[in-house]
Amino acid sequence: MSATDRAPTQPSQSAILKLLVVAIVVGMLAAAASSIFVEIIAAGQKLVFEQLPTSLGIGKGQWWWAAVLLLVGAGVVALARLMPGHTGKGPLTGFHFDDPLSMVPSVLVAALGTLIFGIALGPEAPLIVLGTAVGAILTRNSAPDARKAAMFLGGAAAIGAVFGNPFVTGFMILEFIALGQVPVVLLVPAFVALASGYLTQLGILDLPGFGVHSLAVPGLPDFTAIAPGDVLMGLVVAVAAAVVAIAARQGGLAFSSFAQKKAVPALFIGAVITAAALGAAQLGFGVAQDQILFSGNSGMAALVQQTSATVVAVILVCKLFAYAAALGGGFRGGPIFPATFLGVAAGVLVALLIPAAPLSAMAAAGIAASAAAMLKLPATSALLAAVLVAGTGPAIAPFAIFGAVIGWLVRLGLDARTARPSAPTGSTAAQAP
């Protein structure tokens, strides 16, 4: 659905009720499909990174085995490019709710090759494509406007299933509407789709759900009181995290220019860059693989327990390179979760360099700034940070808000300097951010 697509400003009551019914059905099915897809990714990662090397007598955690898997993943994505649709649009072009059904199989195969084999992206973008496919199939005989609406509702419910909290996606939809990317008539149906999708995760009475995906940074200490210097240190973290996110994005954009001309070589070069980053961190500093590979969610617990500023700096730099290679190399996944990992890393680094800096507040500021710089959605980024660090206490809220604003301002400044007309990464229009 592009920004030019608009439903009637005052739809009839019967049309609204029909849309709400569609939202319930599409939301439940899209969230169920999303949960199954996420479980397939998790099972695939466990198979190739743990079970298979153990059965072969190699042992888990070998750098060279991970390097082989990264190259295999690049090969899977390269094969997916031969399918109709050629794997669709990359993570730097935004979230798309209007991909045709013919493109969906190639996107999902490329996403499996990307995410199972360790490339540093998250699942949110392919989940949106999966959700839009559910909406398109269920309304295949409906009018074009109804089909577009159902595709958006399915995409929203699908991404809501991975955030562990429907309100994060709800805020994202509100920002889409505020920016003119989504018609306001879809606001309430989208909320209904999110709620219906969440029910499929929670379950009802004796009917088990698919399970709620935890969205939190584990191991952070409680933070209940703000000292005078905490806000200033939080602003420093926010600037640093925004700069890091922008660096990853710019690196991805530069690499994507090459990938547009040499698509298959770029995939394997991206895999080699990721393997080199992993090798530098793991072989040189003993860093666990999940702090460089994957979306970063599984590596956050170990990250916040780091006691060496040097090691955290290495993780930050190596993850940045892996992330940039993933963003621009032709792989298929979402940009949100690796950005939040970089934000946490920036917060941990400042907390180690400045012992007086409260770790939880610094993490909140870093997450919000990094996400806002990458997505250009400040309200969503602030809420995402608040949800990820909510367990440490309500005092982190100002840091999440200030961090998101700073990240957004840094991104606006970059866009102004480069004079590139841009849409937010969440844009439903098919244009680069």
Secondary structure, 3 states (H helix, E strand, C coil): CCCCCCCCCCCCHHHHHHHHHHHHHHHHHHHHHHHHHHHHHHHHHHHHHHHHHHHCCCCCCCHHHHHHHHHHHHHHHHHHCCCCCCCCCCCCCCCCCCCCHHHHHHHHHHHHHHHHCCCCCECHHHHHHHHHHHHHHHCCCCCHHHHHHHHHHHHHHHHHHHHCCHHHHHHHHHHHHHCCCCCHHHHHHHHHHHHHHHHHHHEECCEECCCCCCCCCCCCCCCCCCCCCHHHHHHHHHHHHHHHHHHHHHHHHHHHHHHCCCHHHHHHHHHHHHHHHHHHHHHHHCCCHHHCCCCCHHHHHHHHCCCCHHHHHHHHHHHHHHHHHHHHCCCCCECHHHHHHHHHHHHHHHHHHCCCCCHHHHHHHHHHHHHHHHHCCHHHHHHHHHHHCHHHCHHHHHHHHHHHHHHHHHHHHHHHHHCCCCCCCCCCCCCCC
